[in-house]
Each structure stands twice: as structure tokens, then as C-alpha cells.
């Protein structure tokens, strides 16, 4: 399976014959491809800040979509009407078999079991937020480490002021957090 921002296709590597091809109807915030060729996409919310959707595409073209009601992503209008809009860029990773996926937005992690279509949510605010105020939006990256461990890193975007008094985006790193997906305990490794 290969894809870019416009198309996704699956092909037989020995014959290079295209098995199926689709045009992506929306931009996506993050993606993950596991060793079995299963693709997971987190489509962008389309100009709004709201629930995320996780799409699983298998090499045979089968598609499963799960709505993540309690995991917000996308962008919204700033309350003061500024050009810096609050939002959240989510991240996703998957198990090697493709039966489990994890998505993160801000301080919340969703565990998605594609066998049962069940979703559980876990809050890691103490670990996944920088200490600064004035949050516009978080951006997170998620990495599968092993059968019980995921790693989360990223930045919190904040509204700041430049030397001439204009608005500017300031990014504060949240460090690296390791999360045990069996016990849901976290360990913050670095804060910068």
C-alpha cells in the first residue's frame, strides 16, 4: 500500500499490478502503516474542532471507520477573532498486526481495538502538556514501541507577541512520555 496527499493504492509487489486505488476525499492529520500493509488515517476535521475519525484500510481494500467522540482534532476560530486559530493536530500509531491502534490529541490517548470496535480513552494531562499558559493547540506524534509500550511527543502551540507587538506562534515542547498500554501508567522521560 502506498499513498500521498491525494491517492492511496494497493499493489502486488511481484507483478506491480494495482489491486485497488482510491482518491482521498479529505486531507489527513496523521497516518500510520504497519508491517502488514494496513494503513491508518486520521482525516482532518475540515475546518472545525471536533471528534476525530480513524480509518483503517487493509491491503485488500476493506475499510473500517471508527469515530473517536472524545478525541478532538481540527481547527476552530479563536474567541478573540485573531488569525491564530485554536486547534489540535492528532497523531496515530498501530500494532504490527493492525488489530490495535492508538491515537492521541492533546493530553488524551484513545486505544482502538479493531477486532471488537471498542474504544477506551485515557487522560495523561500531567505528562502530555507543557506548563505554559495561553494554549492555542497541541500537536502530537505517537510511535509504537512494542506490544505494551507507546511513545508520545510533540509541542503545545501558544500565542505570543513578537518584537514589534504583532502576533506570533510559539511552540513549547512537551518532551517524551512512555505509556504502558497494559497498565496505562506513564513515565515522562524528558521535558525538552
N, C-alpha and C positions, 0 to 999 in steps of 0.2 A: 504494500500500500504506500503510495506517495501522494503528497498534496502540496498545494501552495495556497495563496490567499483567495483563489478563485475556483479551483477544481480539486477534486480528490479522485484517485483512481486506484484500482487494484489490478495487478497483472501477474501472470505466470512468469517467474524469473527465468525458467529454462527456454520457453518459446518467445518470451516478450509479448505474448498475446494479452491484450487488455480484457480483463474479466468483466469489469463494470467501471463506469465513470459517472460522476455527479458534479454538478455545479453547486458550489456553496452559495446559499442564499443570504448569508449574513457573515459579517466579519466575526472573528472569534478572539477571545481574550487570551486563551492559552490552549495548549494541546499536549498530548502525551501519546506516544506509540510504544507498545510493549514488544517483547521479543517474538510474540506470536502474530504480529502484524495487526493487532487490534488497535484502532485509533479512538482516542477520547478527545472530544472537542468541547470547550466551554464557549458557546456563542456569545458575542457581545449583546448586551441588553437593548441595543438600538436607541441610544439617546436618553434612556431613563435609568434610574437607580431602582432596581427591583430584584425579585427572585432570580437565581441563576438556573440554567438548564444544562444538564450534562448529556452529551450524545455519544453513544458507543457505536462504532462502525466496525463490523467484523470483515475479514477478508472476503467472505462470500457475498457481501453486500447487505447482510441483515443489519438492521439499525434498531437500537433501543434508546429511547429518550426518557430521562428522569428529571422532573422538576425539583429543584432544591429550594423549597419555600423559605427556609431560614438561613440561606446563604445569599446575601445581597451582592450584586455587582452592577457595573454600568456607570453612568454619569447622571447627575442631576444639576439643576440650576442652583447657584449659590443664593442663599437667602437675601444677601445684600445686593444681588444683581451684578456682582463683579464678573470679570472674564474668567476667573479661576473657578472652575466648577467642582463641587464635591463629587466624589465617585469612589469606586473600588475596583481594582483590577485583580481578578481571582486567578488562582493557579490550580493545576491538576496534575496528578500522577497516578499510575496504575500498577497493579501487581503483574508479575511476568505472565501469569495465566489469563489475565484480563477479567477475572471474576470479581475483583475488588478495585475500587478507585477511591481516591481521596481528593477532595477539593478544599481550598482554603480561600477565605476572603476576610481581610482584616484579622480579627482575633478568633474567628470561628473556623473549625475544621468539620467537614462533613465526610462521613465514611459511607460509601455506597456499595452495597452488596448486589451485584447484578444477577446473581442466581435467584435471590428472593425479592429483589427490587425494594429492599428496605434501606432506609437512610437514617443514620444517627448523627447527632450534632454534639460537638464538644467545644467548650469555651476555654481559650488559653490567653485571655486578656492580659494577665500578669506577665506572660512571656512574649507575646507577639505584638506589643505596642511600645513605641518609644515613649519617653517621658515628657516630650514637648507638648505644648497646647496649640490650639488652632488647626486641628486636623482638617484637611481637605479630603484626603482619601489615601487608603493603603494600596500598595502593590506588593503582591506576594508570589514567591516561587516555591514550588513543592517538589521534592525529589524522593523517589522510592529508594530506601537503603537496603532493607532486607525484609523477611516475612513478618517482622514485628516493629519495624522502625521506619519513620519518615522524617525528613529534614525540611524545615521551613526557614526561609529567609526573605528579605525584601526591604522596602522602605515605607515610611509614612510621609506622604506629601503634605506640606503645610504652606499656608500663605505667608509670605514675607514681604519686606519692603527693601528695595534697592537703594543705592546711594542718592538717587535723585527723587526719592519718595514714591516711585512707581511700584506696582505690584510685581512680585516675582515668586516663582515656585521654589521652595526649599525642600530638599529630600533628606530625611533623617533615617539612618539605617536602624533596623530592628534587631540586627545580629542574627545568630544562627541558633535555632531551637530544635532539639531532637525530641520526637514524640513517640512513645511506645504505644502501638495500636492495640495491644492486648490489655494493658492496664490503664491506658490514657493518662499516664504520667509524663511530664515533660521535664527536660533539662536544658537550661539556657547555657550555651557553650561560650558565645562571645556577644558582647553588646555593640561592637563596631566591626 
